[in-house]
């Protein structure tokens, strides 16, 4: 028995600090900020504007250093296309004539160079805070009413670990 105790003490004394380090956690959870139905789907009612904004949050392992933040890649099963114009810009030119009268000239330019651009319904990437909080914005549009949209996320931890894909399913109402 004394030999066993003696050998155990030698083994413990010879172990380096690295052998007892606890590996980094790789927790990764999403929160749709809604209650799921019995089938695991979230029901998002559309607002009256073209896009309805909804915040998705979550949690990853907290970190001790700012350079260890976790990157989250987000993707969506749906996107929408910008039509012939995104809107317009009004530039107002103010001038004085020789008599001191002030004239205004509106110059309206329509923003058409985005025509045909795909717009995803979720932001493509975000980073965690040091406390591990993650956030993104989900923004379906009016013509998606009745669709079921799948939002997927993957966490890329600073130590190189890549999480499994997490998914949320939204029924757009």
Secondary structure, DSSP 8 states (H G I E B T S, - for coil): -HHHHHHHHHHHHH--GGGG-------EEEE-SS---TTSEEEE---SSSEEEEEEEEEE---SSGGG--EEEEEES-EEE--S-SEEEEEEEEEE-TTS-EEEEEEEEEE-TTTT-EEESB-SEEE--TT-EEEEEEEEEGGGTT-EEEEEEEEE-TTS-B---EEEEEEE-
